[in-house]
Amino acid sequence: MTRTTRTGSIRTTLATLGVLTLAAAGIAPAAASGPDATAQAAAPTSARVWVTTADGGRKLTDGGTLAFDTGPQATDIRVSPDQVSQRFTGAGASVTEASAALISGLPAGTRDTLLRSLFSRSGDGIGLNYLRQPLGSTDFNSGGFYTYEDTQGQFSIARDQQQILPVLRQALAVNPSIRFMGSPWSPPAWMKSGGSLNGGSLRAENYDEYADYLVRAIQAYAQQGVTLSDLTVANEPLFATSYPSLSMSAAEQAQFLRVLDARLTSAGLGTQIFAYDHNWDRPDYPLEVFSGTQGISRVVGAAFHCYGGSPEAQAQVVAAGKRVYFTECSGTDSDNAANTFGDTLVWHAENLVVRNMRNGGETTISWNLALDQNGGPHQGHCGTRCNGVVQIAGGTVTRNAEFYVLGHLTKFIDAGARRIGSTSEQPGGLQNVVYQNPDGTRVAYVVNASSGSRTFSITDEGRSLTHTLPGRSVATYTWDPQSTTTPADPDPASWYQVAPTASGKCLDAADWGTADGTGLQQWACSSGPAATGPRPTSAGASRPRRAATTR
């Protein structure tokens, strides 16, 4: 059956506060999602599969077409499109100064080819669409440690303008839809106890100065064409160490976020804040921050890293009604370096993709986008060599396992796709996560973490396909369900798509928001807050609020 044809995007600013009905205008969203979406009987006929194996014999290799022409097998991935969970926001890495220096040092043609392979979906490109951008020094620099205001009163991002920002702009030229998060490792030393970038805590009397510093950083990046839509305020606040870092308790973070929220609001910035930005082993930290920031709508969720605990801890944040971003994990060499590709492929696919996303994660963000053959340049705590998404050595680019872990996601799953229900085995077995793209197509990301081949089926809309996946491998399956089940919510950063049919729905603000930049959504008509009006783009122009579709 043919899906409803989409019309053009709404590009006019909504002019009325409060709940706005679209029925009078004869406008209804073209895409709806969730259990309320109506599914009419239809079934998929075939799927395509791409496979990467631990031995590197296949790397995102097109495995051809598989027919939905069998019955369910003993091991069956049963897809339930009526079970709709979080959206997919994006996947990518970080352009540290180390990464930027290596990428900038490539010959122009090699650099262009690399950036297309990372950020475009065309050809062999994987279409990365999310970058977590360090604000100032990390443990991966090409020079000495720095912040944007090492001397009080002298703020500048000039050092980032040398290599980091040119790389970010080149990436945006390839993929204008990249979303960015800003994450500082340390405030300027003069704001901290101990007076050093390494370790120490933010003095309470400098909360205002640090909040202003972050506002200026967001504004300065916007002037360079890079919009920091999301923000964390302290990388790994429970790990003060010998490189730029900050010790910050949950209570201190909540107190500081109240100050920062006021400064961001005063500056007219709609930047979203994610608490914590540290390991899975302390979900109590972001929960305490949420408790201390009630009423601050821009504190939308928590960010997690992989170096302690397990992904299932994220479910506590989801249960609290907040969102989850996974924001950092560095691959390292195996004890036997020959096993590094396969070990990284399986562990990252299982933990950073499947278990992360089955527990609410909206993003999968690796650490360095590029490192050299020594896992650097770096400034400590990488005894077993750290690895980037790619390795750059002597002008030669090598794609690491991280490239394929991410590529199996971003080449096929669109920003704004929604996770839908699927049965899955436990860690160590045949595991999966399934998404429905905004255009209605479905994507299954499957990892076989066991040592032997597994034969299994995928069953959707009453029909099954059967496939055998080698041991320690990753596969992506894509198919069109041939159903009029309306697709999942689009990315809230996209223009609101509508079709000229009467919906009887009303339009209001997402998550009860009233701040500038609040997303819009449709519901059955009722009373509630809504906010309208333009928000600035990175170029300083205005455009209308964007809206999500019917829930």
FILUM-959666 format. One record per residue: residue in three letters; x, y, z of N, C-alpha, C in turn. Coordinates in steps of 0.02 Angstrom, whole numbers, plus 50000, padded with zeros to 5 digits. Example, Ala and Ser with C-alpha at 12.3 -4.5 7.8 and 13.67 -1.06 7.14 Angstrom:
ala506604971650390506154977550390506604983550390
ser506424988850354506844994750357506455000250394
//
This chain:
met500424994050000500005000050000500445006250000
thr500165011649976500545017849972500445021950035
arg500985024550062500935028850121500665035750102
thr500415039250152500185046050140500745050350113
thr500605054050061501115058350031501235064350076
arg501885065850088502055071650129501995078050088
thr501825083350123501815089850090502415093850113
gly502445100150093502995104450113502995105850187
ser503535108850211503625110250282503295116850300
ile503055117250363502805123550389503405127950402
arg503435133950375503995138450387503755145350408
thr503175145650438502915151950464502895151750539
thr503065157150571503085157350644502375157150673
leu502255152650720501615152450754501525158750794
ala500925161450793500835168150819500435168350883
thr500205162750908499755162850965500035158651021
leu500035161151083500215157151141499625152851161
gly499775147451198499255142951220499175137251172
val498625133451180498505127651138498205129951072
leu498505127551016498295129750950498005123850912
thr497405124450889497105118950851497275119650777
leu497405114050746497545113950675496945111750634
ala496425109650669495855106950633495545112150586
ala495495118350609495185123450568495565124650503
ala496225123650507496635124550447496655118350404
gly496355112850429496355106750390497035103450386
ile497445104450439498125101950438498205096450490
ala498495090850469498655085450516499365083250502
pro499715080750553500395078450541500415072550493
ala500925072550451500995066950405501255060750439
ala501585061650497501885055850530501655055550602
ala501405049850623501215048750691501555042550716
ser501625042050782501965036250807501645033850871
gly501865028050893501645025450957501045020850950
pro500805018551007500255013651007499615016150974
asp499545022850969498935025550939498945025350863
ala499545024250834499585024050762499205018050735
thr498835019250680498415013850652498815009750603
ala498835003250613499184998750567498674994850527
gln498744995050462498314991150419498714985150394
ala498374979650386498714973350371499124973850307
ala499754972250313500214971750257500824968150284
ala501294966550242501874962850266502474964350223
pro503074964150252503674965150213503794959150167
thr504144960350113504304954950066505044953250066
ser505484958150077506194956750076506574961850118
ala507184960150137507624964550174508314964350143
arg508724969450159509424969450140509844968850203
val510424965750197510854964750255511574966850239
trp511904969850289512604971750286512954968650347
val513554965950338513874962150391514604964350401
thr514814964550465515524965450483515714959750529
thr516274956450514516494950650554517114952450594
ala517224948750648517774950250694518454949450661
asp518504945050611519144944150578519284949350525
gly518804953950515518894959250465518804956850394
gly518614950550385518504948150318517924951550283
arg517424953550322516874957550297516814963950339
lys516774969550306516734975950340516174980050308
leu515604980250342515004983450314514884980850243
thr514964974350235514894971250169514154969950154
asp513944971950095513264970850073513144963350063
gly512694960550103512544953450099511954951850054
gly511694956850019511154955649972510464955550003
thr509994952449968509294952549986509094946050020
leu508674946650071508394940950106507634941350101
ala507314935850085506594935850077506244934350143
phe505684937750154505234936050209504794930250185
asp505074924250186504704918650157504764912350199
thr504954913050262505004907150305504574908150368
gly504524903050408504204903650472504714905450525
pro504474907450585504934909050640505384903150657
gln506014904550672506484899450692506494898850768
ala506874893950794506914893050866507164899350900
thr507644902750868507854909450890507534914450844
asp507084918550871506694923050830506714930150859
ile506894934950818506834941950836506134944150816
arg505694944650863505004946450849504914953950857
val504764957350803504704964650802503994966750822
ser503954971650866503304974150890503274981650877
pro503034983850818503034991050801502584995250845
asp502114992050881501674995850925502004997650991
gln502594994851005502974996551065503495001751046
val503355007951059503775013551037504145016551096
ser504805017151090505215019951143505565026251118
gln506165027451144506515033851132506715034651059
arg506855040751040507095042150973507845041050969
phe508085040250908508795040150894509005047250877
thr509455050150917509685056950905510305057150862
gly510765052450871511345052350828511915048250856
ala512445047650817513045044050837513655047250806
gly514205046750841514825049850816515385049250866
ala515765054750874516365054650916516525061850936
ser517155063150953517385069850974517985071950933
val517965078250911518545081150877518965084550930
thr519365080550964519845083451012520375087250973
glu520795090951010521345094450976521815089450943
ala521915083650976522325078450946522035076150879
ser521385074850878521055072750816521095078150762
ala520965084350782520965089850734521645090850704
ala522175090250744522855091150718523025085750667
leu522835079650681522975074150635522585074950570
ile521945076650575521525077550515521775083450474
ser521935089050508522165094950473522825093750438
gly523235089250465523895087950436523885083550374
leu523305080850357523255076650297523275080950233
pro523525078250178523455081750114522715083150100
ala522575088550066521885090750057521435085250028
gly521675081749978521265076549947521125070849995
thr521625068750033521535063450082521055065550137
arg521135071850159520685074450211519965074650186
asp519855077050126519175077350100518875070350095
thr519265065550072519015058650066518835055950135
leu519265057250185519135054950253518485057950280
leu518405064450273517805067650301517175065350265
arg517205064050200516625061350166516465054250191
ser516985050250204516865043450228516565043550298
leu516725048550338516465048950406515765052050409
phe515635057150369515035061150379514515060850323
ser514695057750267514205056950213513975049750211
arg513365048650189513115041850179513245039250109
ser513455043450064513555041349995514165036749990
gly514155032349941514715027849932514835023649994
asp515455023550016515625019650076515605023950140
gly515305029750136515245034050195514745031550246
ile514855033150309514425030550362513955035750391
gly514025042150374513535047250393513505048850467
leu514075049350502514055051450572513685058150578
asn513295058850631512865064850636512845067950706
tyr513315065950750513335069050816514065069550838
leu514265075550860514945076750885514905079850955
arg515235076651002515305079551070515955083551070
gln515885090151076516455094551066516755096951133
pro517375094951149517695097451210517765105051207
leu517645108251262517725115551267518355116851307
gly518915117751270519565118351302519925111651304
ser520455111351344520885105451344520555099251371
thr520785093551345520625086851370521285083351384
asp521275076751389521885072951394522155071051325
phe521855073651272522085072351204522185079051168
asn522775082051179522945088451149523555087651104
ser523645092451060524255092651020524755097551049
gly524555101251102524985106051135524835106251209
gly525025111651243524915112251314524185113251332
phe524035112551396523345113251420523125120551416
tyr522465121451405522195128251399521455128251413
thr521185134051429520475135451428520375141751386
tyr519765144151383519625150051343519735156551382
glu519905156051446520015162151486520535160651540
asp521125158951517521665157251564521855163251606
thr521785169251577521875175451614521195178651623
gln521005180051685520345182751699520215189051658
gly519635189051624519435194851584519675194551512
gln520065189451493520315188851425520055182351394
phe519435182651370519105176751341519245176251267
ser519435170351244519565169351173519545161951155
ile519255160351097519285153551071519785153051013
ala520275157551013520745157950958521105151350946
arg521265147751000521625141450989521185136350953
asp520545136150968520095131650932520025133550859
gln520115140050845520055142350776520625140050732
gln521165137750762521745135650722521615129050686
gln521355124050721521265117550689520575114450703
ile520315115150764519695111850782519105114450741
leu518995120950743518405123750709518435122850634
pro519025123650601519035122150529518815114950513
val519015110050555518805103150543518055102550553
leu517785105750605517065105350617516675108450559
arg516915113950533516565117150476516615112750413
gln517175109450403517235104950346516755099050354
ala516685096550416516215091050428515505093350413
leu515335099550435514665102250422514545103250347
ala515065104850311514975105650238514785099050206
val515025093450235514845086850210514155084850235
asn514015086150299513375084250329513115090050371
pro512705094450343512455100250380512005098350439
ser511805091950445511355089950498511705087550561
ile512365088350565512725086250625512485090250685
arg512355086750740512165089850803512785089850849
phe512845095150890513435095950932513255096551006
met513675093551047513655094551119514315097851140
gly514275102651186514875105551216515005102351283
ser515635100551297515825097451361516495100051384
pro516525103951438517165106251465517475101051512
trp518135100651511518495096351558518655100151622
ser518765106651616518935110651675518745117951664
pro518525121351716518475128651712519185131551712
pro519255137951696519915141151704520185140251775
ala520835139551780521145137951845520995143151898
trp520915149451879520805154651929520115154151961
met519675150151934519015149051964519015143252015
lys519575139652020519565133252055519975133352119
ser519795128852165520215127652223520865124552199
gly521415126652226522065124052205522375127952148
gly521965131652111522235135952058522545132151999
ser522335125851986522615121951932522055119251888
leu522205118151823521715114851780521635107551800
asn522145104651829522135097551847521835096651916
gly521245093451918520915092151982520635098552012
gly520465098152077520175103852111519435104552097
ser519115109052133518395110152126518255117452108
leu517665118652083517445125352066517235128952130
arg517535134652143517355138352204516665141352196
ala516265140952249515575143352246515545150652227
glu516045154552249516035161652232516165162952158
asn516355157752121516485158452049515945155152006
tyr515385153152035514845150151996514615154951941
asp514525161151958514295166051909514795166751852
glu515445167051869515955167851817515985161751771
tyr515915155751801515935149751759515315149251714
ala514745151251740514135151251699514215156151641
asp514475162051654514595166951600515095164151549
tyr515595160651574516115157751531515795152751482
leu515355148451506515035143551463514565146951413
val514205152051435513775155851389514195158851333
arg514765161851351515185164951300515465159651252
ala515625153651278515875148351235515345146251184
ile514725145551207514185143751161514085149151108
gln514095155351130514005160851083514585161351034
ala515195160351058515775160851014515775155250962
tyr515575149250981515525143750933514985145150882
ala514425147950904513885149650858514115154650806
gln514525159450827514785164350780515245161150728
gln515515155350745515945151650698515555146550657
gly514885146550665514465142150625514335135350656
val514495134450720514395128150755513925129250814
thr513325126450810512825127250862512885121650913
leu513025123350975513055118451029512365117751058
ser511985112951032511295112051053511245108951123
asp511745105051142511745101451206512375103251244
leu512345102251310512905104251352512945099851414
thr513555097951432513695095551500514185100451530
val514225100751596514615106051628515265103551659
ala515365097051661515985094251689516075087151664
asn516585086051623516735079251604516965075251665
glu516665069551676516855064851729516985068451796
pro516465071251825516545075251886516755071251948
leu516785064651942517015060551998517725058051987
phe518085060951938518765058851923519215064851915
ala519455067451971519945072851969520635069651960
thr521015071951910521625068351893522165073151869
ser522685070351836523285074151818523245077551750
tyr522665078051723522545082251664521925086451678
pro521735091151635521165095451651520565091451673
ser520315093051732519775089151763519475093351819
leu518905091051844518535094851894518175090051940
ser518275090952004517885087152054517255091152070
met516675087952060516045091452071515525086452096
ser515275087452156514765082952183514095084252149
ala513625079552157512965080452128512615086552156
ala512695087752222512385093552252512685099952224
glu513345100052214513665105952185513445106952113
gln513375101552076513165102252006512455105052003
ala512015102652045511325105252045511315112652062
gln511715114652111511755121652130512015125852073
phe512545123452040512825127251984512335127551925
leu511965122251912511505122351855510945127451865
arg510755128751926510255134051937510535140851916
val511175141951930511495148251909511565148451833
leu511785142851804511885142551732511225143451694
asp510705140351719510045140951685509845148351679
ala509935152051732509755159151731510175162951679
arg510815161351675511255164751627511075162851555
leu510935156551543510735154451475510075157651455
thr509605157951502508955161051487509045168451472
ser509455171751511509575178951500509895180251432
ala510305175451409510645176151344510195173951286
gly509595171451302509145169251249509355162751216
leu509715158451253509955152151225509515146351247
gly509325142051200508915136351216509305129951227
thr509945130551243510385124851252510115119951303
gln510095113451286509885108251332510475106051375
ile510345104451438510865102251484510765094951502
phe511315091251500511325084251523511775083851585
ala511505081051637511865080351700512385074851696
tyr512855074951743513315069551757513875069051707
asp513825065451652514345064451602514915060051629
his514725054451658515215049951688514945042751684
asn515245038151720515145031051709514465028451731
trp514305022451706513675019151721513605017251795
asp514165017151832514135014451900513845019151952
arg513675025351933513395030051982512765033551956
pro512245029751940511625032951918511305037251972
asp511505036152035511235040352089511435047652080
tyr512005048852048512245055752039511745059851998
pro511585057751936511105061951899510415062251932
leu510205056951965509555057152000509555062552053
glu510115063352088510165068652139510165075552106
val510495076052048510485082452012509775084151990
phe509405079251965508715080651945508295083052004
ser508405079952061508035081952121508185089152140
gly508805091152129509005097952148508885103152094
thr508635101152036508505105951982507785105451957
gln507345103252000506635102951981506395109851959
gly506015109851905505765116151878506215119251825
ile506805116551816507255119051763507165114551702
ser506785116651654506585112351598507155110551552
arg507685114651551508235113151505508685107551531
val508615105551595508985099751620508575093551599
val508745090951541508295085951509508505078751521
gly509115077551545509315070651552510015069951580
ala510305064051569510975062351595511405059451539
ala512055060651544512545057951498512965052651533
phe513135047351497513495041751527514105039851486
his514615037051522515215034251492515245026751509
cys515735023251478515735015951480516235012851529
tyr516615017051566517205014351601517055011251669
gly516435010651687516245007451749515495006151749
gly515275000651781514574999051785514324995751721
ser513664995751713513354992451655512804996951626
pro512644996051561512155000451529511465000351560
glu511294994851594510634994251623510494999751675
ala511025002851702510935008251750510555014151720
gln510605014951654510265020551621509515020251630
ala509245014251640508525013451647508255017351706
gln508675018651757508455022551815508315029851795
val508705032351748508595039251724507955039451683
val507845034451641507225034151601506625033651647
ala506675029651700506125028951747505965035451783
ala506475039751788506375046251820506075051351771
gly505925049251710505625053651661506125057951623
lys506765056151625507285060051592507585056151533
arg507965059651492508265056751432508975054451446
val509235050051403509905047251411510305048351347
tyr510895051351354511385051551300511985047451322
phe512225043051279512875039851292513405044051257
thr513915046451294514345051751267515085050051262
glu515325044451291516035043151282516225035951297
cys516625033051252516965026651265517555026251218
ser518145025051245518735024251203518895016951195
gly518975014851133519235008151121519965007751141
thr520185001951163520885000951182521124994551149
asp521784993751148522074987651120521934981751165
ser521834975951136521774969651173522464967551196
asp522484962951245523124960251268523524957551209
asn523174954151165523464952051102523214957051049
ala523654961451027523444966850983523104964350920
ala523254958250900522944955450840522194954450849
asn521954954150911521244953250925520874959750935
thr521214965450929520904971850946520294973250904
phe520334972350839519764973950796519154969850817
gly519224963350823518644959150839518384960350909
asp518824961050958518604962351027518224968951032
thr518494974050999518164980651002517494980450966
leu517474977250908516854976850869516294973950911
val516424968250943515904964750979515714968351043
trp516224970451082516064973751146515694980251136
his515934984351090515604990851078514904989851049
ala514824985251002514164984250973513664981751026
glu513894977251069513464974451120513284979551173
asn513784983351197513684987751254513494994951235
leu513834997751186513725004851169513125005751123
val512925000451089512345000951045511754997151075
val511774990551076511184986751093510974987851166
arg511424986551214511224987251284511104994551302
asn511494999051276511375006151287510685008151262
met510525006351200509905008651171509295004951197
arg509374998751217508824995151248508684997751319
asn509125002151343509035005251408509005012851402
gly508695015151348508515022251341508995026751305
gly509585024351287510075028651255509835031351188
glu509925037951178509745041151115510345042051070
thr510955041551098511565042551059512065037051074
thr512525036051028513125032051039513715036251015
ile514115038651062514665043151045515315040051070
ser515745038551023516405036051039516835041851064
trp517485040551078517905045951104518255049351045
asn518895048751037519245052550985519045050450914
leu518925055350872518765053950803519365050950767
ala519975053450784520585050950752521155051250802
leu521575046050802522195045950840522745042950796
asp523365043550819523915040950779524085033750798
gln524625031150770524795024150781524995022650853
asn525135027850892525295026950963524695028451009
gly524115029450979523525031151019523555038151046
gly523875042651013523955049551036523845054450980
pro524055060650993524395063151052523935062951114
his524215060951171523815060951232524245062551292
gln523915064151348524265066551407524135062151468
gly524055055651458524025051351516523415046851518
his523455041651561522915036851573522705033051511
cys523185031151471523055027051412523605021851407
gly523725018151462524265013351464524205008151410
thr523605005351400523475001051343523215005751288
arg523535005651231523425010751180522685012151169
cys522495018551172521825020651154521775021251078
asn521165020151053521065020350981520495025050963
gly520575028350906520045032650881519595028950833
val519105032550806518675029550754519105027650694
val519595031950679520085030250628520785031550656
gln521275028250625521985029550641522295033250583
ile522695038350599523055042150548523795041650564
ala524165038750518524885037750528525245038650461
gly525695043450459526085044550398525665046150338
gly525115049550348524675051350293524205045850271
thr524235040150306523795034450289523235033950341
val522625032950317522045032450361521825025150364
thr521745022650425521495015850436520855016150476
arg520355012550453519705012450487519715007250542
asn519625009350604519615004850660518915001750668
ala518854997050715518214993750726517674998750744
glu517865004150779517375009250798517015012150737
phe517365012850681517075015350620516485011050599
tyr516555004550605516035000050582515474999250634
val515654999450698515134999350751514655005150740
leu514935011150729514515017050718514175016850650
gly514545014550599514265014550531513665010050524
his513645004550560513065000150558512445003750586
leu512545009150623511985013350647511825018950598
thr512315023550590512175029950558512075029450483
lys512305024150452512195023550379511475021650364
phe511115019050414510455016250401509895019250445
ile510055021550504509545024150550509565031750548
asp508995034850533508945042050527508855045350596
ala509125051350604508975055250664508215056150668
gly507945054750726507225055250735506875048550730
ala507235043250709506935036550710506745034850782
arg506265030450789506055028250856506195020850866
arg506455019250925506555012250940505885008850949
ile505815002950919505204999150926505374992450959
gly504864988950981504954982851020505264977250980
ser505674973251014505954967250983506194962551038
thr506124956051028506394951251075507144950551064
ser507514949251118508244948851114508514944251166
glu509074941051151509414937051201509804941451249
gln510084938251301510454941851352511174943251329
pro511544947551366512244948851348512634942351337
gly513054942451285513434936651267513114932451214
gly512474933751199512114929851149511964933851086
leu511414932251054511194935750994510724941451015
gln510974947551010510614953251037510454958250981
asn509954962350993509754966950940509404973050969
val509354978050927508914983750939508614985650871
val507974987550870507624988750807507334995850808
tyr507394999250752507135006150745506675006650685
gln506215011350689505805013250632505985020350613
asn506205021150550506395027750525505775032150514
pro505875038750511505305043150497504945041550432
asp505275038350383504925036750321504575029950325
gly504595026650383504245020450393504665014250385
thr505255014750355505685008850348505945006750417
arg506115000350422506344997650486507054995050480
val507414995550536508124993750537508264989750600
ala508564983850592508764979750649509524979550652
tyr509804981450709510524981150722510624974950765
val510984969950739511044963450772511784961950784
val511944959850845512624957650861512604950550887
asn513014946350857513094939550881513744939350922
ala513664939950988514254940251032514524933351049
ser514164928051029514394921251043514934919350992
ser515294913951009515864912050967515664908450903
gly515074905250903514864901450845514324904850804
ser514234902550743513714905150699513024903950730
arg512564908450716511884907750741511394908650683
thr510934903950678510384904550629509764906850667
phe509444911950641508874914950675508404917950624
ser507834920150648507354923550604507204930450631
ile506964934750587506664941150605505944940850581
thr505474941750627504764941350611504444948150621
asp504114950550568503794957150570503144956750529
glu502614959550555501974959750521501754952650499
gly501924947550540501704940850527502114936850478
arg502674939650453503094936050406503804935850432
ser504194930750412504864929750439505374928850384
leu505984931250399506564929550358507044925650402
thr507464921650372507954917650408508654919250382
his509124920050430509814921650411510284918350460
thr510894916850438511424914250481511974919450487
leu512124921350549512624926550562513234923250594
pro513824924450566514424921350596514524923450668
gly514904919450705515074921250773515474927750775
arg515364931650829515724937950839515674942450777
ser515064944250761514954948550704514364953150717
val514304958250674513774963250679513434963650611
ala512774964450612512404965150549511864970350557
thr511714973650502511144978150498510674975550444
tyr510024975050461509504972850416509024978650405
thr508854980050344508384985450329507814982650286
trp507204984950299506644982750258506074987750262
asp505644987350212505024991250210504464986650232
pro504114988250286503584983850310502974983550264
gln502964987850212502404988050165501744989150202
ser501784993150255501214994350298501045001650298
thr500415003250311500225010250320500305012450392
thr500615008250433500785010450501501195016850494
thr500965022250524501305028550515501985028450550
pro502485031650521503165031050546503275034750611
ala503865033650638504035036550702504145044050698
asp504165047150757504265054350761504905056350725
pro504895061850688505505064450659505935067750712
asp506555069050693507015072550736506705079250754
pro506685081250819506405087650837506785093550807
ala507385092250782507765097550749507565098450676
ser507095094450652506885094950583506265099350577
trp506145101950516505535105750506504935101150512
tyr504375103950536503765100150548503415098750482
gln503335092350468503015090250405502275089050416
val501855091550371501135090850378500825088550312
ala500235085650318499845083750259499155086950265
pro498845088750209498205092350211497615087750226
thr497585085150287497005081250309496785083850377
ala496145083350391495885085850454496085081150511
ser496405083950563496635079750618496235080650681
gly495965086650692495625088050755496105088250814
lys496755088450800497255088650853497425095850872
cys497715096550931497945103050953498705103050959
leu499005108950954499725109850955499915113151020
asp500415110251055500655113551116501395112251125
ala501675114451180502385114151192502585107351221
ala503145104751196503385098351221503625098951292
asp503495093751332503745093251400503565099351443
trp502985102351428502735108051466503215114051463
gly503615114451411504105119751407503795126451390
thr504115131651413503915138451396504495142651373
ala505115140051376505695143851357505765144251281
asp506125149451257506255149851186506645143751164
gly506465140751108506775134651085506395128351102
thr505845129051141505455123251158505145120051096
gly505185113451091504885109851035504125109851041
leu503795108550985503065108250984502835101150968
gln502225099550988501955092850977501195093350969
gln500875088050944500145087750940499875082350986
trp499305083951016498955079351060498205080051047
ala497815075651078497105077051081497015083551119
cys496545087751098496495094551125496355094651200
ser496745098651235496645099851306497005106251323
ser496965108351384497295114551403498005113051424
gly498455118051418499145117151437499565122651409
pro500175123251435500605128751413500885127551343
ala501015132851309501355132451245501745138751235
ala502265138451195502665144351181502795144651107
thr502795150451080502925151251009503425156750999
gly503645157450936504105162750921504745160050892
pro505125164350859505735162150827506305161050876
arg506785157150856507395156650895507975157850848
pro508545160250873509095161850829509445155650802
thr509675156150741510105150850714510825152850728
ser511285148450709511995149950721512215156050682
ala511855157750629512035163550589511715169950614
gly511315169350667511005175250696510325176850668
ala510095173050618509425174150590508915170850635
ser508285171550617507765168250656507385163350613
arg507135158150644506695153650609506175151050658
pro505625148450633505085146550679505265140650721
arg504905140050776504985134150817504855127950777
arg505215122550793505095116250760504645112050803
ala504275107750771503795103850808503865096450795
ala503725092550846503685085350837502995083550812
thr502905077350791502255075350765501825072250820
thr501225070350800500745067650848501025061850888
arg500875061750953501065056050994500455051851009
//
